[in-house]
């Protein structure tokens, strides 16, 4: 059994793809809970992280 999943011309490890899908699912649930888009949630989380690092 292959350990890679191909999407278009890119290859991803199954583990990485599962982690990415799990994170996307969490982002979608958080966005629905807050009533905002996934992009707005990502921007908010990135801004929080960047402020904490300064």
Backbone bond lengths (Angstrom), bond angles and torsions (degrees), N, CA, C in turn:
res aa  C-N    CA-C-N  psi(-1)  N-CA   C-N-CA  omega(-1)  CA-C   N-CA-C  phi
1 X - - - 1.454 - - 1.529 109.36 -
2 X 1.301 116.21 135.16 1.460 120.58 -179.44 1.518 110.54 -73.20
3 X 1.325 114.18 150.46 1.451 120.38 176.95 1.518 111.34 -98.88
4 X 1.347 117.26 0.34 1.455 121.29 -178.78 1.522 110.96 -112.39
5 X 1.325 114.24 149.27 1.461 121.40 172.79 1.524 105.79 -120.96
6 X 1.315 116.24 130.04 1.463 121.10 -177.75 1.524 109.94 -100.64
7 X 1.327 115.28 129.36 1.461 122.75 174.47 1.516 105.64 -126.06
8 X 1.316 114.76 110.64 1.463 118.87 -172.92 1.512 108.86 64.64
9 X 1.327 116.44 -128.04 1.459 119.98 179.82 1.525 112.52 -101.13
10 X 1.316 116.88 13.37 1.465 121.24 -178.96 1.516 110.76 -109.23
11 X 1.326 116.01 144.53 1.460 122.09 177.96 1.526 108.65 -110.82
12 X 1.327 115.38 135.80 1.459 121.80 178.64 1.518 108.26 -126.29
13 X 1.346 116.20 144.13 1.459 117.84 173.78 1.520 107.63 -72.34
14 X 1.310 116.88 149.95 1.466 120.24 -179.48 1.515 110.89 -60.08
15 X 1.331 117.14 -38.73 1.462 120.34 -179.08 1.520 110.95 -63.72
16 X 1.327 117.33 -44.42 1.462 121.27 179.65 1.518 110.66 -63.61
17 X 1.313 117.14 -42.78 1.454 120.91 -179.08 1.521 110.63 -63.79
18 X 1.338 117.10 -40.82 1.464 120.14 178.96 1.520 111.24 -65.40
19 X 1.327 117.24 -40.79 1.463 120.45 177.96 1.519 109.59 -63.57
20 X 1.337 117.23 -45.69 1.457 120.68 179.88 1.521 111.43 -60.36
21 X 1.327 117.31 -42.57 1.463 120.47 179.84 1.520 110.86 -66.98
22 X 1.325 117.02 -37.76 1.462 120.29 177.84 1.523 110.55 -64.32
23 X 1.335 116.80 -42.81 1.464 119.97 178.28 1.518 111.83 -65.73
24 X 1.328 116.72 -39.86 1.459 120.32 177.81 1.523 110.33 -62.36
25 X 1.318 116.84 -41.45 1.454 121.18 177.52 1.531 110.66 -60.42
26 X 1.325 116.86 -44.01 1.467 120.69 178.34 1.528 111.26 -63.39
27 X 1.336 116.45 -41.20 1.464 120.26 177.75 1.524 111.16 -62.64
28 X 1.318 116.75 -42.12 1.461 120.57 -180.00 1.528 110.96 -64.70
29 X 1.338 117.01 -42.88 1.468 119.91 179.34 1.526 111.63 -65.13
30 X 1.333 116.88 -41.78 1.460 120.80 177.77 1.523 111.01 -63.63
31 X 1.327 116.60 -40.86 1.463 121.04 179.17 1.521 111.60 -64.03
32 X 1.331 116.30 -43.79 1.470 119.77 177.39 1.520 110.97 -62.20
33 X 1.321 116.04 -41.73 1.470 120.88 179.65 1.525 111.29 -61.41
34 X 1.343 115.94 -40.66 1.463 121.33 -178.63 1.526 113.06 -85.70
35 X 1.327 117.33 -13.19 1.457 120.89 179.82 1.515 113.84 74.88
36 X 1.337 116.13 31.07 1.458 121.13 179.79 1.526 109.05 -128.23
37 X 1.345 115.93 172.83 1.461 120.22 178.83 1.528 110.22 -78.74
38 X 1.324 115.77 162.84 1.463 120.48 176.74 1.525 110.00 -61.54
39 X 1.329 117.46 -38.75 1.471 120.82 178.31 1.522 111.24 -59.97
40 X 1.314 116.81 -42.59 1.468 120.08 178.82 1.522 110.83 -64.93
41 X 1.312 117.15 -39.02 1.463 121.05 177.86 1.516 110.63 -64.58
42 X 1.325 117.58 -45.71 1.467 121.39 178.77 1.527 109.86 -60.81
43 X 1.324 118.05 -45.98 1.465 121.27 178.75 1.520 111.45 -60.06
44 X 1.322 116.67 -42.91 1.460 121.12 179.66 1.530 110.80 -62.58
45 X 1.329 116.43 -46.44 1.464 120.57 -179.36 1.526 111.56 -65.24
46 X 1.324 117.06 -40.40 1.466 120.22 177.69 1.517 111.25 -64.82
47 X 1.324 117.30 -42.64 1.465 120.73 177.76 1.518 111.02 -60.68
48 X 1.330 117.13 -43.20 1.467 120.85 178.02 1.522 110.70 -59.61
49 X 1.325 116.75 -47.36 1.457 121.53 -178.48 1.527 111.50 -63.15
50 X 1.324 116.64 -42.78 1.467 120.14 -179.78 1.528 111.40 -65.94
51 X 1.326 117.76 -38.65 1.461 120.88 178.42 1.522 110.88 -65.36
52 X 1.341 116.96 -37.93 1.462 120.64 179.31 1.523 112.23 -66.97
53 X 1.335 116.88 -28.98 1.456 120.74 -177.83 1.527 112.69 -81.60
54 X 1.318 118.01 -14.48 1.473 120.55 -178.30 1.496 112.34 -82.64
